[in-house]
């Protein structure tokens, strides 16, 4: 009987001891790390995030979780990870495609984003709650830049000739300058503020468009401005560039033009000379007329005086 009583007492003490140990378990967290693979991203890339932490709490009367969140500059929540409630040490990684985030991709601008380590704690019986950010990393997203290369272009041709050349478009943000494939390129020719020609091309697998223009139908004598435009999108900035092409007259046309100008000038001089001679002759005739009239009057006066 005594042994049985001793066993009961020991069992009660053991249960009380377990309850004491359980009540002694306190809330505990340890933030270890939050990292991104870089600070600046192009809009067609992904953000790689790694984080680690330790978490301890009594799940019978407490609740807690860790979460990674991404905000924009206006403090709008763009993305969040699942809620991690696991006890003990934890390490997680995430890959977030920037295109999946609800952000505006404005031209020549960057988007500032904030990656945050969020901690939530709730004491169930009292309702006491804690929400805090243990670390914040600022990153930015930008568009890639575009450049071009002229192949076989001449900036001076004769009237009557055709000009064939190529333009290669490529991405300058990568080390290997990757080509812009299947991109729409707008092209136009302007002379004296008048659009003489316009068309739309699509780059091939080498980022090239081929241009073939006629000086007889697509160009004007003198200076012509050739303009290319790439409309921007979420990945690339808009690009507009232009260069001049001078079209000169052929020698025969030039001689004909000079001959015409010479004839026009000679005709102009002849007309002026004829007008001058006519004017001079008119003045002489007018003078002679007045001279005769004056002489007749003087003669009549003399005859009248002698008579009387």
Protein Blocks (a to p, Z undefined) as FASTA:
>chain_A
ZZmmmmmmmmmmmmmmmmmmmmmpccddddfbdcdfbfbdcfkbccdddddddddddfkl
gccddddddddfkopafbdcdddfbgcjddddddddfklpccdddehiacdddddddddd
ddfknopacdddfbdcdddddddddddddehiafbdcehiacddddddddfkbmnlpade
hiacdddddeehiafbdcdddddfkopacddddfklmpcehjddddddddddfkbccddd
dddddddddfklmmmmmmmmmmmmmmmmmmmmmmmmmmmmmmmmmmmmmmmmmmmmmmmm
mmmmmmZZ
